[in-house]
Amino acid sequence: MNRQIEKLKKQLTEIAEVVNSFQSEAVQVRVVDRLLDEIMETERGDTEGTETFNKRGRRPARENEVNEFTQGRKKLGATKVLNQLLTSDYFKTPHSISSIADYCKEKFDSDFKTSELSGILLKLAKENRLRRERSNENNRFEYVGV
């Protein structure tokens, strides 16, 4: 691993003059990124048998490995969960954002923050798929089906 880093440093030193000739920092970053991708591709063939990592430093999943995405039960996002609630009877009665978040945690095992749900709920209200009403009890918004 240390040899690879030293080799990479040497290669970067060799290309530094070319990269620095570009005035735009964004262009410099793109050039270096492309060059590093090419270097990684060529090195990948030389380092067969060693563990490889993707750009984010994660090892790619192997065929026989099981993780949360390959188990067949991928957690749903907030939009999909709320759309499922729209098709059910849940919004027949008004619910606050916090009660919706609690229900999602209980029924869908999805721990959404109220800030994650608020924008989606507002969008659904603007699309006339939900009605947004202010509660008389606590002066907070509640959402009910139309």
N, C-alpha and C positions, 0 to 999 in steps of 0.2 A: 504494500500500500504506500509506503514511504517513497519507494522508487517511482511509483506512478505520480505522486505529487511533485517530486523533483523534476520529472520529465515534463509534466504539465507546466511548471514554472518556467522551464527552459523554452518551451514552445510559446508561451505567452510573451516572454521577453523578445523572442524573435519577431513576433507579429505586432508588438507594441507600436512601432513607428508607423506602420500602415494604419492601424486603428486610430492612432492619435492624429493622423492627417485629416480625418473627418472632423468638422467643426461641431456638428450636432452630437450631443451626448447620447441622445436616443438612438441615432444611427450607430454610434460606437458600440452601444450595448447590444444592438441587434446583430452587428457584425461578429462580435465576440461570441454571442449566443449561438449563431450559426456555425462558427468555427469549432466551438466546443462540442456541438452536436456531431459534427463530422469527425472530430477527433475521437469522440466516444464510440461512434459507429465502427471506426477502423480498429480501435483498441478492443472493442467487444470481441472481435474475431481472434485477437491475440490472447485474450484472457479467458478462454473457454474453461469452465469448471469453477471459476470464482464467482462469488455472489455479485449480481448486478443490482443497481438501484436506478429508479427513475429520476426525473428532474427534481422531484420534491424530497428526495432522499429516502424514499420508501422502497422496500424490496417488493417486486411484483408478486402477486399471489401465484402459487403453483397450482397445477391441476387438482391435486388431491387435498389441498388445504381448504379449510372451512373458515369463513369469517362471516360477519353480519350480513354481507351482501350476497354471499353464495349460499346461505342457508335456506333461501327461498322465502324468507320473511324479511323483506326490506322495510324499514320504517317509512311511513308515509309523511309527506310534507304537510305543512299547515294548510295550504290551498286545497289539497286533495281531501284532507280530513274534513275541512269545512264544507266542501262540496258534497261529501258523503252525508254530513249532518243535514244539509239542505234537502237531500232526497228522502231523509227519514222524517219522523214526526217530532224531532227534537225542538225545532223552532216554532212549534205550535204555541208554546208559552214563551214569554220574554226571558232572556238570559243576559247577565252582565258578562263582560269580557273575562273576568276572573272565574266565574262559574263555568264558562265555556272552556277555559284552560284546564280547570279541574276535571271536567267531564272528559276532555281529550286524554288527560293523563290516566284516568281510571279506565276508560273504554278502549283506547287505542295505544296505550303505553307510550304516548308521545308527550314529552315534557316541554310544552311551548310556553314561552314567556308571553305576557299579555301584549307586549310591544310587537311581537311577531304576528299576533292575531289581529291587532287593531287596524292595520292598514288593509288587510284582506277583507275584514268585516266592513270597513268603510267603502271599499270598492264594490262589494256585493250590495251594499245599501244604495250606492249611486247607480248601479245597474238594475235597481228595483227588484232584486232577488231576495232582499231582506229589508225590513223597515227598522229604522233607528229611532228609538224614542228615549226621551229623558225620563228617568224614574222620579216619581214624586217623593219617594222615601229618602233617597240618598243623593239626588240630583246628579246621578251618573247615567250614562247611556246604556240602554238595553237593546238587544236585537231580537226581532221576532219575524217569522215568515210572513210573506205577503199573500 
